[in-house]
Structure formats: structure tokens, C-alpha cells
Amino acid sequence: MRVMERDGFVARCEAMGIERSVSLFLLQHESVEPGDHVMVHVGYAIQKMSEAEAKSIWDTFDEMFDAEEKARNA
């Protein structure tokens, strides 16, 4: 998810048009600022990543979802 705003250890993040409040507690020793990308699991940012890494992951998810849909429609 992309960090939109940060307030202490809580960030408002967005991905694919969905916004969530995300805890940055597990990344408290890293610099996380608006515009950064983080991997989120059950409401916690667990890893900071580059924009290229985030795009690669979303592209992989899109490929998996497309393959699943094709298999269902076959």
C-alpha cells in the first residue's frame, strides 16, 4: 500500500482505490513517509518496499487473478 498520511505510528494507506489505517509500529526503526510503499498484513505494515517492488507484486496478483478467472470460465 502507498502511505498517504502519517500520524505517529499510524498511517493512512491506499491501494487499488481502497484506504486503510495501518499501524507502523513494526517499522518504528525505519523512516516511513507519505509516498512510501509498505507491505501490510492484518493492519500492520511489515515491510517497506520500493515503488518498483510494489508494482511487481501487484502485477503478479493481477496475473494470478486473471489465471483463476480463466480457469473458472473454461
DSSP file (Angstrom, degrees, kcal/mol; ACC not computed):
  #  RESIDUE AA STRUCTURE BP1 BP2  ACC     N-H-->O    O-->H-N    N-H-->O    O-->H-N    TCO  KAPPA ALPHA  PHI   PSI    X-CA   Y-CA   Z-CA
    1    1 A M              0   0    0      0, 0.0    37,-2.8     0, 0.0     2,-0.5   0.000 360.0 360.0 360.0 153.0    0.0    0.0    0.0
    2    2 A R  E     -AB  14  37A   0     12,-3.0    12,-2.3    35,-0.2     2,-0.4  -0.820 360.0-122.6 -95.9 131.2    1.1    3.6   -0.6
    3    3 A V  E     +A   13   0A   0     33,-3.0    32,-3.1    -2,-0.5    10,-0.2  -0.590  32.3 174.1 -73.4 124.0    1.4    5.8    2.5
    4    4 A M  E     -     0   0A   0      8,-3.4     2,-0.3    -2,-0.4     9,-0.2   0.838  66.5  -0.7 -96.5 -45.5   -0.9    8.8    2.1
    5    5 A E  E     -A   12   0A   0      7,-1.4     7,-2.1    28,-0.1    -1,-0.4  -0.975  62.1-151.4-143.7 153.7   -0.5   10.5    5.6
    6    6 A R  E     +A   11   0A   0     -2,-0.3     2,-0.3     5,-0.2     5,-0.2  -0.995  13.4 176.1-131.6 137.9    1.3    9.6    8.7
    7    7 A D  E >   -A   10   0A   0      3,-3.2     3,-1.5    -2,-0.4     2,-0.3  -0.819  67.9 -61.7-137.7  95.3    0.4   10.5   12.3
    8    8 A G  T 3  S-     0   0    0     -2,-0.3    -1,-0.1     1,-0.2     0, 0.0  -0.506 120.0 -12.5  66.1-124.5    2.9    8.9   14.7
    9    9 A F  T 3  S+     0   0    0     -2,-0.3    15,-3.8    -3,-0.1    16,-0.5   0.191 123.9  83.1 -95.2  16.4    2.7    5.1   14.4
   10   10 A V  E <   -AC   7  23A   0     -3,-1.5    -3,-3.2    13,-0.2     2,-0.4  -0.974  56.2-175.2-122.5 134.4   -0.5    5.2   12.3
   11   11 A A  E     -AC   6  22A   0     11,-2.8    11,-3.0    -2,-0.4     2,-0.7  -0.957  25.7-133.2-126.2 145.9   -0.6    5.8    8.6
   12   12 A R  E     -AC   5  21A   0     -7,-2.1    -8,-3.4    -2,-0.4    -7,-1.4  -0.891  38.4-174.9 -92.9 120.3   -3.5    6.2    6.1
   13   13 A C  E     -AC   3  20A   0      7,-3.1     7,-2.4    -2,-0.7     2,-0.4  -0.816  13.4-158.3-120.8 157.2   -2.6    4.0    3.2
   14   14 A E  E     +AC   2  19A   0    -12,-2.3   -12,-3.0    -2,-0.3     2,-0.3  -0.992  14.6 165.5-137.7 141.8   -4.2    3.3   -0.2
   15   15 A A  E >  S- C   0  18A   0      3,-2.2     3,-2.2    -2,-0.4    -2,-0.0  -0.913  74.5  -9.6-153.5 130.3   -4.0    0.5   -2.7
   16   16 A M  T 3  S-     0   0    0     -2,-0.3     3,-0.1     1,-0.3    -2,-0.0   0.815 129.6 -53.0  54.4  34.3   -6.3   -0.1   -5.7
   17   17 A G  T 3  S+     0   0    0      1,-0.2     2,-0.5     0, 0.0    -1,-0.3   0.467 113.9 116.8  83.4   1.6   -8.7    2.6   -4.5
   18   18 A I  E <   -C   15   0A   0     -3,-2.2    -3,-2.2     2,-0.0     2,-0.4  -0.895  48.8-157.3-107.2 131.4   -9.0    1.1   -1.0
   19   19 A E  E     +C   14   0A   0     -2,-0.5     2,-0.3    -5,-0.2    -5,-0.2  -0.852  14.8 172.8-108.9 143.8   -7.9    3.1    2.0
   20   20 A R  E     -C   13   0A   0     -7,-2.4    -7,-3.1    -2,-0.4     2,-0.5  -0.985  35.4-118.4-143.3 151.3   -6.9    1.7    5.4
   21   21 A S  E     -C   12   0A   0     -2,-0.3     2,-0.4    -9,-0.2    -9,-0.2  -0.830  40.1-167.3 -85.9 130.5   -5.4    2.8    8.7
   22   22 A V  E     -C   11   0A   0    -11,-3.0   -11,-2.8    -2,-0.5     2,-0.4  -0.966  19.6-126.1-127.7 135.5   -2.2    0.9    9.1
   23   23 A S  E     -Cd  10  44A   0     20,-3.0    22,-2.9    -2,-0.4   -13,-0.2  -0.647  14.8-170.3 -78.6 132.5    0.0    0.5   12.2
   24   24 A L    >   +     0   0    0    -15,-3.8     3,-1.6    -2,-0.4   -14,-0.2   0.228  55.5 112.2-100.9  10.6    3.6    1.4   11.6
   25   25 A F  G >  S+     0   0    0    -16,-0.5     3,-1.4     1,-0.3    -1,-0.1   0.861  73.6  52.8 -55.4 -40.9    4.7    0.0   15.0
   26   26 A L  G 3  S+     0   0    0      1,-0.3    -1,-0.3    19,-0.3     3,-0.2   0.660 112.5  46.2 -72.7 -13.8    6.6   -2.9   13.5
   27   27 A L  G X  S+     0   0    0     -3,-1.6     3,-2.4     1,-0.1    -1,-0.3   0.021  72.7 125.9-110.9  25.6    8.6   -0.4   11.3
   28   28 A Q  T <  S+     0   0    0     -3,-1.4    -1,-0.1     1,-0.3    -2,-0.1   0.679  71.3  54.6 -62.9 -16.8    9.3    2.1   14.1
   29   29 A H  T 3  S+     0   0    0     -3,-0.2     2,-0.3    -4,-0.1    -1,-0.3   0.342 100.3  75.5 -98.1   7.2   13.0    1.9   13.4
   30   30 A E  S <  S-     0   0    0     -3,-2.4     2,-0.8     2,-0.0    -3,-0.1  -0.856  87.0-112.8-115.2 152.9   12.6    2.8    9.7
   31   31 A S        +     0   0    0     -2,-0.3     2,-0.5     2,-0.0    -3,-0.1  -0.767  38.8 177.3 -83.0 114.1   11.8    6.1    8.1
   32   32 A V        +     0   0    0     -2,-0.8     3,-0.0    -4,-0.1     6,-0.0  -0.980   7.2 168.3-122.4 118.8    8.3    5.8    6.6
   33   33 A E    >   -     0   0    0     -2,-0.5     3,-2.4     1,-0.1   -30,-0.3  -0.827  45.7 -71.4-127.0 161.9    6.9    8.9    4.9
   34   34 A P  T 3  S+     0   0    0      0, 0.0   -30,-0.2     0, 0.0     3,-0.1  -0.285 121.1  33.8 -52.6 136.0    4.0    9.8    2.7
   35   35 A G  T 3  S+     0   0    0    -32,-3.1   -31,-0.1     1,-0.4     2,-0.1   0.096  92.5 117.6 100.0 -20.8    4.6    8.4   -0.8
   36   36 A D    <   -     0   0    0     -3,-2.4   -33,-3.0   -33,-0.1    -1,-0.4  -0.349  60.8-129.2 -73.7 160.5    6.5    5.3    0.5
   37   37 A H  E     -BE   2  49A   0     12,-0.9    12,-2.7   -35,-0.2     2,-0.3  -0.917  25.3-177.1-113.3 139.5    5.1    1.8   -0.1
   38   38 A V  E     - E   0  48A   0    -37,-2.8     2,-0.5    -2,-0.4    10,-0.2  -0.974  27.8-123.8-134.2 148.7    4.7   -0.8    2.6
   39   39 A M  E     - E   0  47A   0      8,-3.0     7,-3.1    -2,-0.3     8,-1.0  -0.809  33.9-155.6 -88.3 131.7    3.5   -4.4    2.7
   40   40 A V  E     + E   0  45A   0     -2,-0.5     2,-0.4     5,-0.3     5,-0.2  -0.912  17.5 179.2-117.4 135.0    0.6   -4.7    5.0
   41   41 A H  E >  S- E   0  44A   0      3,-2.6     3,-2.1    -2,-0.4    -2,-0.0  -0.987  74.4 -21.2-135.2 124.9   -0.6   -7.8    6.9
   42   42 A V  T 3  S-     0   0    0     -2,-0.4     3,-0.1     1,-0.3    -1,-0.1   0.836 129.3 -46.7  42.4  45.6   -3.7   -7.8    9.2
   43   43 A G  T 3  S+     0   0    0      1,-0.2   -20,-3.0   -21,-0.1     2,-0.4   0.446 117.5 106.1  87.1   0.2   -3.4   -4.0    9.6
   44   44 A Y  E <   -dE  23  41A   0     -3,-2.1    -3,-2.6   -22,-0.2     2,-0.5  -0.947  69.2-129.4-116.3 132.0    0.3   -3.8   10.3
   45   45 A A  E     + E   0  40A   0    -22,-2.9   -19,-0.3    -2,-0.4    -5,-0.3  -0.680  31.0 174.8 -72.7 123.9    3.0   -2.6    7.9
   46   46 A I  E     +     0   0A   0     -7,-3.1     2,-0.3    -2,-0.5    -1,-0.2   0.555  59.2  18.7-111.5 -11.3    5.5   -5.4    7.9
   47   47 A Q  E     - E   0  39A   0     -8,-1.0    -8,-3.0     2,-0.0     2,-0.4  -0.945  62.2-137.0-160.7 136.2    8.0   -4.2    5.3
   48   48 A K  E     + E   0  38A   0     -2,-0.3     2,-0.3   -10,-0.2   -10,-0.2  -0.766  34.6 178.2 -89.0 141.0    8.9   -1.0    3.5
   49   49 A M  E     - E   0  37A   0    -12,-2.7   -12,-0.9    -2,-0.4     2,-0.1  -0.932  29.4 -99.8-141.9 164.4    9.5   -1.5   -0.3
   50   50 A S     >  -     0   0    0     -2,-0.3     4,-2.3   -14,-0.1     5,-0.2  -0.346  36.9-110.6 -77.9 164.4   10.3    0.4   -3.4
   51   51 A E  H  > S+     0   0    0      1,-0.2     4,-2.5     2,-0.2     5,-0.2   0.884 120.2  54.0 -61.7 -38.4    7.7    1.6   -5.8
   52   52 A A  H  > S+     0   0    0      2,-0.2     4,-2.3     1,-0.2    -1,-0.2   0.899 108.2  48.9 -64.1 -41.2    9.1   -0.9   -8.4
   53   53 A E  H  > S+     0   0    0      2,-0.2     4,-2.1     1,-0.2    -2,-0.2   0.919 111.6  49.3 -63.7 -43.1    8.7   -3.8   -5.9
   54   54 A A  H  X S+     0   0    0     -4,-2.3     4,-2.4     1,-0.2    -2,-0.2   0.921 111.4  48.9 -62.8 -44.0    5.2   -2.8   -5.1
   55   55 A K  H  X S+     0   0    0     -4,-2.5     4,-2.6     1,-0.2    -1,-0.2   0.912 109.6  52.5 -62.1 -42.6    4.3   -2.6   -8.8
   56   56 A S  H  X S+     0   0    0     -4,-2.3     4,-2.0     1,-0.2    -1,-0.2   0.900 109.9  48.5 -60.3 -41.9    5.8   -6.1   -9.4
   57   57 A I  H  X S+     0   0    0     -4,-2.1     4,-2.4     2,-0.2    -1,-0.2   0.925 112.0  48.1 -65.7 -44.8    3.8   -7.6   -6.6
   58   58 A W  H  X S+     0   0    0     -4,-2.4     4,-2.5     1,-0.2    -2,-0.2   0.888 110.3  52.6 -63.7 -38.0    0.5   -6.0   -7.9
   59   59 A D  H  X S+     0   0    0     -4,-2.6     4,-2.1     2,-0.2    -1,-0.2   0.899 109.2  49.8 -62.4 -40.3    1.3   -7.2  -11.4
   60   60 A T  H  X S+     0   0    0     -4,-2.0     4,-2.3     2,-0.2    -2,-0.2   0.920 110.3  49.7 -64.4 -44.4    1.8  -10.8  -10.0
   61   61 A F  H  X S+     0   0    0     -4,-2.4     4,-2.7     1,-0.2     5,-0.2   0.921 109.5  52.0 -59.4 -43.9   -1.5  -10.6   -8.2
   62   62 A D  H  X S+     0   0    0     -4,-2.5     4,-2.4     1,-0.2    -1,-0.2   0.911 109.5  49.5 -59.5 -42.9   -3.2   -9.4  -11.4
   63   63 A E  H  X S+     0   0    0     -4,-2.1     4,-2.4     2,-0.2    -1,-0.2   0.908 111.8  48.6 -62.0 -42.7   -1.8  -12.4  -13.3
   64   64 A M  H  X S+     0   0    0     -4,-2.3     4,-2.4     2,-0.2    -2,-0.2   0.921 112.4  47.5 -64.6 -44.2   -2.9  -14.8  -10.6
   65   65 A F  H  X S+     0   0    0     -4,-2.7     4,-2.3     2,-0.2    -2,-0.2   0.894 112.3  50.0 -65.1 -39.7   -6.5  -13.4  -10.6
   66   66 A D  H  X S+     0   0    0     -4,-2.4     4,-2.4    -5,-0.2    -2,-0.2   0.923 111.5  48.3 -63.5 -44.3   -6.6  -13.4  -14.4
   67   67 A A  H  X S+     0   0    0     -4,-2.4     4,-2.2     1,-0.2    -2,-0.2   0.897 111.5  50.3 -63.1 -41.2   -5.5  -17.1  -14.5
   68   68 A E  H  X S+     0   0    0     -4,-2.4     4,-2.0     2,-0.2    -1,-0.2   0.916 111.3  48.1 -63.8 -42.6   -8.0  -18.0  -11.8
   69   69 A E  H  X S+     0   0    0     -4,-2.3     4,-1.9     1,-0.2    -2,-0.2   0.911 111.0  50.5 -65.5 -41.8  -10.9  -16.3  -13.7
   70   70 A K  H  X S+     0   0    0     -4,-2.4     4,-0.6     1,-0.2    -1,-0.2   0.900 109.7  51.4 -61.9 -40.3   -9.9  -18.0  -17.0
   71   71 A A  H >< S+     0   0    0     -4,-2.2     3,-0.5     1,-0.2    -1,-0.2   0.881 110.1  49.3 -65.3 -37.8   -9.8  -21.4  -15.2
   72   72 A R  H 3< S+     0   0    0     -4,-2.0    -1,-0.2     1,-0.2    -2,-0.2   0.857 113.7  45.8 -68.1 -34.7  -13.3  -20.8  -13.8
   73   73 A N  H 3<        0   0    0     -4,-1.9    -1,-0.2     1,-0.2    -2,-0.2   0.464 360.0 360.0 -88.5  -2.0  -14.7  -19.8  -17.2
   74   74 A A    <<        0   0    0     -4,-0.6    -1,-0.2    -3,-0.5    -2,-0.1   0.482 360.0 360.0 -80.6 360.0  -13.1  -22.7  -19.1
